[in-house]
Amino acid sequence: MIKTWGKINGVNVDKKESSYPQDWLCEFQQLIDEYIERHFPIMPVESTTTQRSEQIEKFLRSTENMMFNEMNRLTTVLKDAGLLGYLIQSYIHHLFTKLNLLVNGDISVNETFCLLQWGKCVLFSPDLQDVFRACDPLLISGWLERAKQKILTILKDEISRVLQNILDYEEEYDEDNERSMDDEWFIRVHTDVTQCLIPVIQNANKFSPTLMNSVQILCLDELYSFIQKYVNGEMKRLENLQLINKKISHRTSNLRAKRNKLLETLQPLQANFVYLCKTISTCMKLRCLAVKISNLDENESVDVLKQLEDNVLFLVQNMMKHLAEVSLESYFEKSDEHIYKLTEEIEKQCESLPQTQPAEEIRTIIANLACNCVSRVYLDCLMKINFKKLQRRWKNVEERIRQDVQNLHEKFAQLVKIYICVY
């Protein structure tokens, strides 16, 4: 190109850059700029298709190969002509102009990660090519900072949108009681939240620990906002069940003889048993996720979830307590009653949970909780019953109590063992 220009204009180009007249030098540089602009790979167009990531990767590879090949081809002639330095700077200028256009345009999270990874592999490679070695460090750092801020902005919007969709879908899904009893429903909230947050943190770590820390902080803020909304929604759903629980407590302490009415009042709690267990499981899993992201055992998200978890556990505990009271009061009053009816009812409730690992973990918790409730209620009933009446009904009271304790212990031990060994 330069030699052709020299022949046309009758100029000897085998000179140093400083020896050219200024107007000739400017014309040489303009020719270089025009040549690079004509041969620079075409930027991918903005679109919402999944193919755009592939187009960006192809553009970056083509750009890298073009710069390498053209530098090898033009180095000799332009070095002799004293224009090699300008060629390198022109390539760098065009490159970062395109990179800035990509970062400032409509770009997705994955596409931005693609840009950052390419920048890391090419601009910080130990085998850095001469054309990239000449890059101004501040030019690189400035572009990386813009890319970082862009990815954090996109991530914030995208994570916020995805987490809100999870909440909306959860509310809509729960309205269909039949569909809500499946395995997916039981684990969906914490699974979807985890799949939303963990991959972006892992992708950020592939680029740099500094970016990962920034993404972790962002994810933790969005997770806390999600947890606040989730807890508020669940507390509203629990209000009616909490009122029922208070009603049960009142009736149990004052009208224990009305057993059928008490069982009727217990039905809503039993009907929502799976939902209550699912809420406990979700709280536990989200707490683990918050700890994993923050690297702290205690934080605001953990405290909020623990409060909801404790409230639900209290409801389930009282439900088990009142089931035990209904059954054991009858057991101590009637000679034809059998204590296994109570354990069968508790086992039936536990078996209503889906066959998933999180559900099995909750089964173990519920089985232990039920064991404690039954033991306390049994002892309470035993202390209140007239011993002489009990002796007439059971004959050998000590032996009957020993058998009951043994049977209850074996049954609950069996339940816990089954649930632990399933997985």
Secondary structure as GFF3:
##gff-version 3
##sequence-region A 1 423
A	DSSP	alpha_helix	2	9	.	.	.	ID=ss1
A	DSSP	three_ten_helix	17	19	.	.	.	ID=ss2
A	DSSP	alpha_helix	22	39	.	.	.	ID=ss3
A	DSSP	alpha_helix	51	80	.	.	.	ID=ss4
A	DSSP	alpha_helix	84	104	.	.	.	ID=ss5
A	DSSP	alpha_helix	109	123	.	.	.	ID=ss6
A	DSSP	alpha_helix	130	133	.	.	.	ID=ss7
A	DSSP	alpha_helix	137	174	.	.	.	ID=ss8
A	DSSP	three_ten_helix	179	181	.	.	.	ID=ss9
A	DSSP	alpha_helix	183	207	.	.	.	ID=ss10
A	DSSP	alpha_helix	209	254	.	.	.	ID=ss11
A	DSSP	alpha_helix	259	271	.	.	.	ID=ss12
A	DSSP	alpha_helix	273	294	.	.	.	ID=ss13
A	DSSP	alpha_helix	300	333	.	.	.	ID=ss14
A	DSSP	alpha_helix	340	351	.	.	.	ID=ss15
A	DSSP	alpha_helix	357	384	.	.	.	ID=ss16
A	DSSP	alpha_helix	387	394	.	.	.	ID=ss17
A	DSSP	alpha_helix	397	421	.	.	.	ID=ss18
###
